[in-house]
Amino acid sequence: MGTSYSPSDKVAVAFEALVDGECQRREFDRGGRALRWLEAGAGPTVVFEAGAMSPAAGFAAVFQALAPDYRVIVYDRAGYGASDPAPLSLDLQLGDLLAVLETVGPCVVVGHSWGGLLAQLATWARPGLVSGLVLLDPSHEILWSELLTGDGRAEVGRHPSRTASASEDPRSADVLKFGRELATDVARSVGGDERLQGLLVEACRSYLETDEQLFTYLDEFPMILDHVDDLAARRTHGVWPELPVVVLTATKGRPADSTEQVTAVLDELVATVNGRHTVVPDSGHHIHLDRPDLVVRAVRDVAPGA
C-alpha cells in the first residue's frame, strides 16, 4: 500500500517539507483505479475530507500542527490531486471515504463543507469506523435545496460537456481563478519561510493541472445537486451512534439572513447528536485556513483519550 513518490509529486514534496521529511505517500486499489493519500505521525488517526472544489492539501496548517501527536491523513477523492479519476456519484465518493476508513482503522474525521456532509454519511453507514467528528462549516441538503434556486441553481447544476476540453467551459476561468486564490490562502495559513509557502502554492495549483482534474471540479457541484433528495432521505434514515461531535460555523462575509438559516440548521444537527456548536465570527468559509488553531483544538477535544 505504501509507495515512493517522484519530485513531480508537488503535494508530497510540499507536505514532506511541512513535517520535516516524515510524510509518506500511500495508495490502494479501488477496482482498477488508485486512491492516494499522504500520511504522517503516529497516535490516534485523523482523516481529513475536503470540501467540493477544494484540494485536500488545504488542510496543511492543521496537518502540520497535529502530526507530532496524531496519525494524520489527507486523501484525494477520485479525480482530485494524485487519485485516478472516475465518473462522479454520491455512492462513489462515499464508498471511497469508507474504503479509506476501513483501511486505516477507526478514526476522527474532519470534514469541511461538502466533506462534512460526506463525513456524516460515512458515520451513519459504518459507525464503527468513526470515533469522532469535527465538521467545518458543513454542507446540509436543506441549504443546497433552499439557497440554490432558479437561474443560480440551473447554472451551478449544469454538468460540463465532455465533447470539448474542460477549459472551453465558460465556468472554467472562475474555477481556475478560485484555485489560484485558494492556493495563496493555504500558503498564508501555514506561514513560515517563503520556500515552504511557495511549495504549498505549487501543491495546491497542481490540483488543476490537467483537463480531467478541471472536469472533476466542474462536475462536483452538479453531482451534489443531483442527489439532494437522496441526501435528505439518508438523513431521515440515518442513526447517530454515540460519539463526540464538534461543529464550527463561519459567519465572516456571510449575509445576515444566510447566517441565521445556517446557524439554525446546524444548531438542530448538534442538538440531535448532543454535540458542541461554535460560531466563528472572524473566519470565512475555510475555517481551517482562517482559524486552524480552532480546528486543532476541536480535534484534540474529540480524539480518543482526550
TORKOL-4160 file (C-alpha; in steps of 0.2 Angstrom, whole numbers, padded with zeros to 4 digits, m for minus):
306
<pt num="1" X="0000" Y="0000" Z="0000"/>
<pt num="2" X="0015" Y="0012" Z="0003"/>
<pt num="3" X="0023" Y="0019" Z="m0012"/>
<pt num="4" X="0038" Y="0031" Z="m0015"/>
<pt num="5" X="0034" Y="0047" Z="m0024"/>
<pt num="6" X="0044" Y="0057" Z="m0038"/>
<pt num="7" X="0049" Y="0075" Z="m0037"/>
<pt num="8" X="0035" Y="0079" Z="m0049"/>
<pt num="9" X="0023" Y="0075" Z="m0035"/>
<pt num="10" X="0021" Y="0093" Z="m0029"/>
<pt num="11" X="0009" Y="0089" Z="m0015"/>
<pt num="12" X="0020" Y="0076" Z="m0007"/>
<pt num="13" X="0036" Y="0087" Z="m0009"/>
<pt num="14" X="0027" Y="0101" Z="0000"/>
<pt num="15" X="0020" Y="0090" Z="0014"/>
<pt num="16" X="0037" Y="0082" Z="0017"/>
<pt num="17" X="0044" Y="0100" Z="0019"/>
<pt num="18" X="0029" Y="0104" Z="0030"/>
<pt num="19" X="0033" Y="0090" Z="0043"/>
<pt num="20" X="0052" Y="0089" Z="0041"/>
<pt num="21" X="0053" Y="0074" Z="0030"/>
<pt num="22" X="0041" Y="0062" Z="0039"/>
<pt num="23" X="0027" Y="0061" Z="0026"/>
<pt num="24" X="0023" Y="0046" Z="0016"/>
<pt num="25" X="0013" Y="0044" Z="0000"/>
<pt num="26" X="0001" Y="0029" Z="0001"/>
<pt num="27" X="m0012" Y="0021" Z="m0011"/>
<pt num="28" X="m0023" Y="0007" Z="m0013"/>
<pt num="29" X="m0033" Y="m0001" Z="m0027"/>
<pt num="30" X="m0052" Y="0003" Z="m0030"/>
<pt num="31" X="m0057" Y="m0008" Z="m0044"/>
<pt num="32" X="m0043" Y="m0004" Z="m0056"/>
<pt num="33" X="m0041" Y="0014" Z="m0051"/>
<pt num="34" X="m0029" Y="0021" Z="m0037"/>
<pt num="35" X="m0034" Y="0031" Z="m0022"/>
<pt num="36" X="m0020" Y="0040" Z="m0015"/>
<pt num="37" X="m0016" Y="0050" Z="0001"/>
<pt num="38" X="m0002" Y="0057" Z="0012"/>
<pt num="39" X="0001" Y="0052" Z="0030"/>
<pt num="40" X="0012" Y="0057" Z="0044"/>
<pt num="41" X="0014" Y="0055" Z="0063"/>
<pt num="42" X="0008" Y="0041" Z="0075"/>
<pt num="43" X="m0006" Y="0040" Z="0088"/>
<pt num="44" X="m0025" Y="0041" Z="0086"/>
<pt num="45" X="m0029" Y="0043" Z="0067"/>
<pt num="46" X="m0037" Y="0058" Z="0060"/>
<pt num="47" X="m0043" Y="0058" Z="0042"/>
<pt num="48" X="m0047" Y="0075" Z="0033"/>
<pt num="49" X="m0061" Y="0076" Z="0020"/>
<pt num="50" X="m0060" Y="0092" Z="0009"/>
<pt num="51" X="m0075" Y="0102" Z="0003"/>
<pt num="52" X="m0081" Y="0102" Z="m0015"/>
<pt num="53" X="m0069" Y="0111" Z="m0027"/>
<pt num="54" X="m0055" Y="0111" Z="m0014"/>
<pt num="55" X="m0039" Y="0102" Z="m0013"/>
<pt num="56" X="m0035" Y="0091" Z="0002"/>
<pt num="57" X="m0019" Y="0100" Z="0003"/>
<pt num="58" X="m0029" Y="0114" Z="0010"/>
<pt num="59" X="m0028" Y="0106" Z="0027"/>
<pt num="60" X="m0009" Y="0109" Z="0028"/>
<pt num="61" X="m0009" Y="0120" Z="0043"/>
<pt num="62" X="m0019" Y="0108" Z="0053"/>
<pt num="63" X="m0010" Y="0093" Z="0047"/>
<pt num="64" X="0007" Y="0101" Z="0052"/>
<pt num="65" X="0000" Y="0105" Z="0070"/>
<pt num="66" X="m0007" Y="0088" Z="0073"/>
<pt num="67" X="0007" Y="0077" Z="0066"/>
<pt num="68" X="0018" Y="0077" Z="0081"/>
<pt num="69" X="0004" Y="0069" Z="0091"/>
<pt num="70" X="m0008" Y="0060" Z="0079"/>
<pt num="71" X="m0008" Y="0049" Z="0063"/>
<pt num="72" X="m0014" Y="0062" Z="0051"/>
<pt num="73" X="m0021" Y="0058" Z="0033"/>
<pt num="74" X="m0026" Y="0069" Z="0019"/>
<pt num="75" X="m0033" Y="0059" Z="0004"/>
<pt num="76" X="m0038" Y="0064" Z="m0013"/>
<pt num="77" X="m0056" Y="0060" Z="m0019"/>
<pt num="78" X="m0057" Y="0052" Z="m0036"/>
<pt num="79" X="m0051" Y="0064" Z="m0050"/>
<pt num="80" X="m0043" Y="0076" Z="m0037"/>
<pt num="81" X="m0024" Y="0078" Z="m0035"/>
<pt num="82" X="m0015" Y="0061" Z="m0036"/>
<pt num="83" X="m0030" Y="0050" Z="m0036"/>
<pt num="84" X="m0036" Y="0042" Z="m0053"/>
<pt num="85" X="m0052" Y="0050" Z="m0060"/>
<pt num="86" X="m0069" Y="0041" Z="m0061"/>
<pt num="87" X="m0087" Y="0046" Z="m0065"/>
<pt num="88" X="m0093" Y="0056" Z="m0050"/>
<pt num="89" X="m0108" Y="0050" Z="m0040"/>
<pt num="90" X="m0113" Y="0051" Z="m0022"/>
<pt num="91" X="m0110" Y="0032" Z="m0019"/>
<pt num="92" X="m0093" Y="0033" Z="m0027"/>
<pt num="93" X="m0087" Y="0047" Z="m0015"/>
<pt num="94" X="m0095" Y="0039" Z="0000"/>
<pt num="95" X="m0088" Y="0022" Z="m0005"/>
<pt num="96" X="m0070" Y="0029" Z="m0007"/>
<pt num="97" X="m0071" Y="0038" Z="0010"/>
<pt num="98" X="m0077" Y="0022" Z="0018"/>
<pt num="99" X="m0063" Y="0012" Z="0010"/>
<pt num="100" X="m0051" Y="0024" Z="0017"/>
<pt num="101" X="m0058" Y="0022" Z="0034"/>
<pt num="102" X="m0058" Y="0003" Z="0033"/>
<pt num="103" X="m0040" Y="0003" Z="0028"/>
<pt num="104" X="m0034" Y="0015" Z="0041"/>
<pt num="105" X="m0045" Y="0009" Z="0056"/>
<pt num="106" X="m0057" Y="0019" Z="0067"/>
<pt num="107" X="m0053" Y="0037" Z="0067"/>
<pt num="108" X="m0058" Y="0055" Z="0069"/>
<pt num="109" X="m0065" Y="0063" Z="0053"/>
<pt num="110" X="m0063" Y="0081" Z="0050"/>
<pt num="111" X="m0074" Y="0086" Z="0036"/>
<pt num="112" X="m0075" Y="0104" Z="0028"/>
<pt num="113" X="m0091" Y="0109" Z="0019"/>
<pt num="114" X="m0096" Y="0095" Z="0007"/>
<pt num="115" X="m0083" Y="0085" Z="0016"/>
<pt num="116" X="m0093" Y="0087" Z="0032"/>
<pt num="117" X="m0109" Y="0080" Z="0024"/>
<pt num="118" X="m0099" Y="0065" Z="0017"/>
<pt num="119" X="m0092" Y="0063" Z="0035"/>
<pt num="120" X="m0110" Y="0062" Z="0042"/>
<pt num="121" X="m0115" Y="0049" Z="0028"/>
<pt num="122" X="m0100" Y="0038" Z="0032"/>
<pt num="123" X="m0104" Y="0039" Z="0051"/>
<pt num="124" X="m0122" Y="0033" Z="0048"/>
<pt num="125" X="m0116" Y="0019" Z="0036"/>
<pt num="126" X="m0102" Y="0012" Z="0046"/>
<pt num="127" X="m0102" Y="0020" Z="0064"/>
<pt num="128" X="m0089" Y="0008" Z="0070"/>
<pt num="129" X="m0076" Y="0017" Z="0059"/>
<pt num="130" X="m0079" Y="0034" Z="0066"/>
<pt num="131" X="m0073" Y="0039" Z="0083"/>
<pt num="132" X="m0077" Y="0057" Z="0082"/>
<pt num="133" X="m0082" Y="0071" Z="0070"/>
<pt num="134" X="m0076" Y="0089" Z="0068"/>
<pt num="135" X="m0087" Y="0097" Z="0055"/>
<pt num="136" X="m0081" Y="0114" Z="0047"/>
<pt num="137" X="m0095" Y="0124" Z="0040"/>
<pt num="138" X="m0103" Y="0108" Z="0035"/>
<pt num="139" X="m0115" Y="0107" Z="0020"/>
<pt num="140" X="m0133" Y="0102" Z="0023"/>
<pt num="141" X="m0145" Y="0096" Z="0010"/>
<pt num="142" X="m0158" Y="0109" Z="0016"/>
<pt num="143" X="m0146" Y="0123" Z="0012"/>
<pt num="144" X="m0142" Y="0116" Z="m0005"/>
<pt num="145" X="m0160" Y="0115" Z="m0010"/>
<pt num="146" X="m0166" Y="0131" Z="m0002"/>
<pt num="147" X="m0151" Y="0143" Z="m0006"/>
<pt num="148" X="m0148" Y="0137" Z="m0024"/>
<pt num="149" X="m0164" Y="0141" Z="m0033"/>
<pt num="150" X="m0170" Y="0147" Z="m0050"/>
<pt num="151" X="m0156" Y="0153" Z="m0063"/>
<pt num="152" X="m0142" Y="0151" Z="m0050"/>
<pt num="153" X="m0147" Y="0133" Z="m0047"/>
<pt num="154" X="m0148" Y="0129" Z="m0066"/>
<pt num="155" X="m0131" Y="0136" Z="m0069"/>
<pt num="156" X="m0122" Y="0128" Z="m0054"/>
<pt num="157" X="m0131" Y="0111" Z="m0058"/>
<pt num="158" X="m0126" Y="0110" Z="m0076"/>
<pt num="159" X="m0114" Y="0096" Z="m0079"/>
<pt num="160" X="m0099" Y="0100" Z="m0091"/>
<pt num="161" X="m0100" Y="0094" Z="m0108"/>
<pt num="162" X="m0086" Y="0081" Z="m0112"/>
<pt num="163" X="m0087" Y="0084" Z="m0131"/>
<pt num="164" X="m0073" Y="0098" Z="m0129"/>
<pt num="165" X="m0059" Y="0102" Z="m0117"/>
<pt num="166" X="m0064" Y="0107" Z="m0100"/>
<pt num="167" X="m0055" Y="0123" Z="m0102"/>
<pt num="168" X="m0069" Y="0128" Z="m0115"/>
<pt num="169" X="m0082" Y="0128" Z="m0102"/>
<pt num="170" X="m0086" Y="0146" Z="m0098"/>
<pt num="171" X="m0085" Y="0142" Z="m0079"/>
<pt num="172" X="m0068" Y="0136" Z="m0080"/>
<pt num="173" X="m0060" Y="0153" Z="m0079"/>
<pt num="174" X="m0068" Y="0156" Z="m0062"/>
<pt num="175" X="m0063" Y="0139" Z="m0056"/>
<pt num="176" X="m0045" Y="0142" Z="m0061"/>
<pt num="177" X="m0045" Y="0159" Z="m0053"/>
<pt num="178" X="m0053" Y="0152" Z="m0037"/>
<pt num="179" X="m0040" Y="0138" Z="m0037"/>
<pt num="180" X="m0026" Y="0151" Z="m0038"/>
<pt num="181" X="m0033" Y="0162" Z="m0024"/>
<pt num="182" X="m0036" Y="0147" Z="m0013"/>
<pt num="183" X="m0018" Y="0141" Z="m0015"/>
<pt num="184" X="m0012" Y="0158" Z="m0009"/>
<pt num="185" X="m0023" Y="0157" Z="0006"/>
<pt num="186" X="m0017" Y="0139" Z="0010"/>
<pt num="187" X="0001" Y="0145" Z="0010"/>
<pt num="188" X="m0004" Y="0160" Z="0021"/>
<pt num="189" X="m0012" Y="0149" Z="0034"/>
<pt num="190" X="0005" Y="0140" Z="0037"/>
<pt num="191" X="0016" Y="0155" Z="0037"/>
<pt num="192" X="0034" Y="0150" Z="0039"/>
<pt num="193" X="0048" Y="0153" Z="0026"/>
<pt num="194" X="0045" Y="0158" Z="0008"/>
<pt num="195" X="0051" Y="0142" Z="0001"/>
<pt num="196" X="0038" Y="0132" Z="0011"/>
<pt num="197" X="0024" Y="0144" Z="0006"/>
<pt num="198" X="0030" Y="0143" Z="m0012"/>
<pt num="199" X="0029" Y="0124" Z="m0012"/>
<pt num="200" X="0012" Y="0124" Z="m0005"/>
<pt num="201" X="0006" Y="0136" Z="m0018"/>
<pt num="202" X="0013" Y="0124" Z="m0031"/>
<pt num="203" X="0005" Y="0109" Z="m0022"/>
<pt num="204" X="m0012" Y="0117" Z="m0022"/>
<pt num="205" X="m0011" Y="0123" Z="m0040"/>
<pt num="206" X="m0006" Y="0105" Z="m0046"/>
<pt num="207" X="m0024" Y="0100" Z="m0042"/>
<pt num="208" X="m0029" Y="0109" Z="m0058"/>
<pt num="209" X="m0015" Y="0105" Z="m0070"/>
<pt num="210" X="m0025" Y="0093" Z="m0081"/>
<pt num="211" X="m0041" Y="0093" Z="m0091"/>
<pt num="212" X="m0048" Y="0078" Z="m0081"/>
<pt num="213" X="m0045" Y="0087" Z="m0065"/>
<pt num="214" X="m0054" Y="0103" Z="m0071"/>
<pt num="215" X="m0068" Y="0092" Z="m0077"/>
<pt num="216" X="m0069" Y="0084" Z="m0059"/>
<pt num="217" X="m0070" Y="0102" Z="m0051"/>
<pt num="218" X="m0084" Y="0107" Z="m0064"/>
<pt num="219" X="m0094" Y="0091" Z="m0061"/>
<pt num="220" X="m0094" Y="0090" Z="m0042"/>
<pt num="221" X="m0107" Y="0103" Z="m0038"/>
<pt num="222" X="m0119" Y="0097" Z="m0052"/>
<pt num="223" X="m0117" Y="0079" Z="m0045"/>
<pt num="224" X="m0121" Y="0085" Z="m0027"/>
<pt num="225" X="m0137" Y="0094" Z="m0033"/>
<pt num="226" X="m0142" Y="0078" Z="m0042"/>
<pt num="227" X="m0143" Y="0070" Z="m0025"/>
<pt num="228" X="m0151" Y="0082" Z="m0014"/>
<pt num="229" X="m0167" Y="0072" Z="m0012"/>
<pt num="230" X="m0156" Y="0056" Z="m0009"/>
<pt num="231" X="m0146" Y="0065" Z="0004"/>
<pt num="232" X="m0162" Y="0071" Z="0013"/>
<pt num="233" X="m0168" Y="0053" Z="0013"/>
<pt num="234" X="m0152" Y="0046" Z="0020"/>
<pt num="235" X="m0153" Y="0059" Z="0034"/>
<pt num="236" X="m0170" Y="0054" Z="0038"/>
<pt num="237" X="m0165" Y="0035" Z="0040"/>
<pt num="238" X="m0148" Y="0039" Z="0047"/>
<pt num="239" X="m0145" Y="0033" Z="0065"/>
<pt num="240" X="m0132" Y="0043" Z="0075"/>
<pt num="241" X="m0120" Y="0032" Z="0086"/>
<pt num="242" X="m0114" Y="0040" Z="0102"/>
<pt num="243" X="m0098" Y="0049" Z="0098"/>
<pt num="244" X="m0091" Y="0066" Z="0101"/>
<pt num="245" X="m0096" Y="0079" Z="0088"/>
<pt num="246" X="m0089" Y="0097" Z="0086"/>
<pt num="247" X="m0097" Y="0109" Z="0073"/>
<pt num="248" X="m0088" Y="0125" Z="0069"/>
<pt num="249" X="m0098" Y="0138" Z="0059"/>
<pt num="250" X="m0090" Y="0153" Z="0050"/>
<pt num="251" X="m0100" Y="0169" Z="0048"/>
<pt num="252" X="m0087" Y="0182" Z="0041"/>
<pt num="253" X="m0093" Y="0188" Z="0025"/>
<pt num="254" X="m0110" Y="0179" Z="0026"/>
<pt num="255" X="m0126" Y="0189" Z="0024"/>
<pt num="256" X="m0136" Y="0190" Z="0039"/>
<pt num="257" X="m0151" Y="0180" Z="0033"/>
<pt num="258" X="m0140" Y="0166" Z="0027"/>
<pt num="259" X="m0131" Y="0166" Z="0044"/>
<pt num="260" X="m0147" Y="0165" Z="0053"/>
<pt num="261" X="m0153" Y="0150" Z="0042"/>
<pt num="262" X="m0136" Y="0141" Z="0043"/>
<pt num="263" X="m0134" Y="0143" Z="0061"/>
<pt num="264" X="m0152" Y="0136" Z="0065"/>
<pt num="265" X="m0149" Y="0121" Z="0054"/>
<pt num="266" X="m0133" Y="0117" Z="0062"/>
<pt num="267" X="m0140" Y="0120" Z="0079"/>
<pt num="268" X="m0153" Y="0107" Z="0076"/>
<pt num="269" X="m0139" Y="0095" Z="0070"/>
<pt num="270" X="m0129" Y="0097" Z="0085"/>
<pt num="271" X="m0144" Y="0095" Z="0096"/>
<pt num="272" X="m0148" Y="0078" Z="0088"/>
<pt num="273" X="m0130" Y="0072" Z="0092"/>
<pt num="274" X="m0128" Y="0081" Z="0109"/>
<pt num="275" X="m0113" Y="0089" Z="0101"/>
<pt num="276" X="m0105" Y="0106" Z="0103"/>
<pt num="277" X="m0108" Y="0121" Z="0090"/>
<pt num="278" X="m0096" Y="0135" Z="0090"/>
<pt num="279" X="m0099" Y="0150" Z="0079"/>
<pt num="280" X="m0083" Y="0158" Z="0072"/>
<pt num="281" X="m0086" Y="0176" Z="0068"/>
<pt num="282" X="m0068" Y="0180" Z="0062"/>
<pt num="283" X="m0067" Y="0166" Z="0049"/>
<pt num="284" X="m0074" Y="0164" Z="0032"/>
<pt num="285" X="m0080" Y="0148" Z="0025"/>
<pt num="286" X="m0062" Y="0139" Z="0025"/>
<pt num="287" X="m0060" Y="0139" Z="0044"/>
<pt num="288" X="m0045" Y="0128" Z="0043"/>
<pt num="289" X="m0036" Y="0142" Z="0034"/>
<pt num="290" X="m0043" Y="0157" Z="0044"/>
<pt num="291" X="m0043" Y="0148" Z="0061"/>
<pt num="292" X="m0033" Y="0132" Z="0061"/>
<pt num="293" X="m0030" Y="0134" Z="0079"/>
<pt num="294" X="m0049" Y="0131" Z="0082"/>
<pt num="295" X="m0049" Y="0116" Z="0071"/>
<pt num="296" X="m0033" Y="0108" Z="0080"/>
<pt num="297" X="m0042" Y="0111" Z="0097"/>
<pt num="298" X="m0058" Y="0103" Z="0091"/>
<pt num="299" X="m0048" Y="0088" Z="0085"/>
<pt num="300" X="m0040" Y="0086" Z="0102"/>
<pt num="301" X="m0056" Y="0088" Z="0111"/>
<pt num="302" X="m0065" Y="0073" Z="0101"/>
<pt num="303" X="m0050" Y="0062" Z="0099"/>
<pt num="304" X="m0048" Y="0046" Z="0109"/>
<pt num="305" X="m0041" Y="0049" Z="0126"/>
<pt num="306" X="m0045" Y="0067" Z="0125"/>
